[in-house]
Amino acid sequence: MRIERGFRMSAWFFLTSLLAGRWGLPGVRADSPSWDSAWIHPGSNGAPVLTLFPLAGRKTTLDLPGGLPPNLTLNRFSRDGRAIYVQRASEPSAGVIKIGFKPLRETTLPGSVGLGTVWHLTELPGAADFAVAGISTNPRECGTFEVDTNTRVLRTLMSGPYPSCGGGGGEVSPDGKRAARFANQKLVLNELGTGSVHVIDGIESRASESDASWIRNVAWSPDGRWISVVTDEGKIILVDSDDTNHRRNLGPSRGPFIVWSPDSKHLLLLKSEFRCALYLYFESLEILDVETGKRTTIKSSRCEVGPGWVGWIDAASIR
């Protein structure tokens, strides 16, 4: 009896470990939601598609709603990994489109029509459903705006004249209280309620404010604890949002595209591999464990990722 019981317990432990490795991320419990890395890109016929790269298993490619052009601009994955946000490059003022799955559907976010080019989108708690940073069409200025989807009211949080942007363009924190951006080549935090500005010493960017490339280098963790920055030297720095003197260096990044997982425990990065040299512009993806610094290459993505947008998708919302 003891031998049989021990065998059953060992078998159960093996099974739960296998499930955690198959559907979870490194360090994530088996009962946690599972997220796959994802890539939005033009398919063989030019229409945009979504390719999923599980940590274990083969890649899967899914069609997006028909009628979407290949040249999408904003591509933002939702905080829970169950939807994506896009804009049509040919007509950004037509609004921000939310694409959900099961069933596959698209809706235009109320209040987003007329916004123009959007750089960042943050889902907010409460009545004001989201905040965006980008360029408004009337008046033409860089700004950070709060949108209430019920009343369709667009409220300006920060703004500056186009193209130098001045006080606009910051990515809003998950709680909607602060915005992180570069100003005068320094990383700053804006308190949206009071208007006060906190300069974070020691982290700078050589890009001018009229150069929108820096925008991709700054991101909030979904829990609001960290601000991730990719420096001009290509290093990933985490800045504690409550104590900006507390920082962590997580090593090099292939580019500015680092994406937080919905649970704030992992970062998704591009990875260059020698084996991909024959594929020219194609690279791989890797997962970085924020707590340990360990990096894991996603085998299903090797030499598969080219121009487009990457993020996280809740596998249960797709399959």
C-alpha positions, 0 to 999 in steps of 0.5 A, a space after each residue: 500500500 505504501 509503495 502504491 501510494 508513493 507511486 501515485 504521489 510521484 505520478 501526480 507530482 510529475 503530471 503537475 510539473 509537466 502541465 506547468 512546463 507545457 502551459 505556464 511560464 518559467 516560475 509560474 504556478 500550474 494554476 496560474 493563467 498561461 500566456 503565449 508570446 504573440 506577433 502581429 504581422 502581415 500574412 502571406 496575402 498582406 492581411 495582418 495575422 497573429 502568430 502565437 509562440 508557446 514556450 513548449 509546442 509549435 507556433 499557431 497563426 490566426 487570422 485577424 478580422 477581415 478588412 484590416 489593412 496590413 499597415 497598422 500603427 498602434 498595436 497594443 496588447 490588453 493588460 489581461 492578454 485577451 484583446 489587442 488594440 490597433 489603428 489604421 495607418 491610412 486613417 488613424 483618426 478613425 479611432 482605436 480598434 479593439 479586437 477580441 477573440 472567441 468570437 473574433 470581433 472588432 469594435 471602435 473604442 468610443 471617444 477615440 475617433 479624432 485622436 490621430 496617431 496614438 503612441 501609448 494606450 493604458 487601460 484605466 480603472 473606474 469611469 475613465 476607461 483608458 488613457 492615450 499618448 499621441 498626436 491630436 488632430 484638432 488642435 494639432 499637438 502632442 498630448 496625453 489624454 484620458 477618455 471616458 468611453 461612456 460619455 466619450 469625453 476626451 480630457 487633456 492631461 498634458 500637452 505640448 505644441 507639435 512637433 517638439 511636444 513639450 509637455 505631452 507624450 508620456 505613458 500613463 501608469 496603470 492607476 492613471 495617476 502618473 506619466 513617464 516620459 523623456 523631457 530635455 533628454 531626461 527621464 521624468 515622472 509627471 504627477 497628473 493630479 498636481 502637475 508636479 514633475 520629478 526628474 529621475 537622475 542618471 537615466 538620459 536619452 540623446 533623442 530629441 523630443 521631436 523624435 518619437 523613437 524614445 517612446 518605445 523605450 519606456 513602459 510601466 509594469 502592469 502592477 505599477 511597481 516598475 518603469 522599464 527603460 531601454 537606455 541608449 546603450 541598450 541596457 534594460 533598467 528597472 526603476 522603482 516607481 515609488 523610490 526612483 533611486 532603487 534600480 535594477 540592471 537586467 542586462 542587454 536588450 536587442 532593441 527597445 521592444 520589451 513587453 511586460 507579461 500581464 502578471 509583471 513577472 516576465 519581459 518579452 525580448 527580441 533575440 538575435 541568433 547566429 542561426 538566423 543570419 540566413 533569414 536576414 531580418 528575422 529574429 527569435 524571442 526570449 523570456 526574461 524572468 524579472 526576479 532571477 534575471 534568467 532568460 529562456 529562448 522560446 524555441 517555437 519562435 526561432 528565426 520566425 519573428 520579423 517586422 511587426 509587433 510582439 506581446 502576450 496573449 492569454 492562450 485560453 482566450 484564443 483556443 
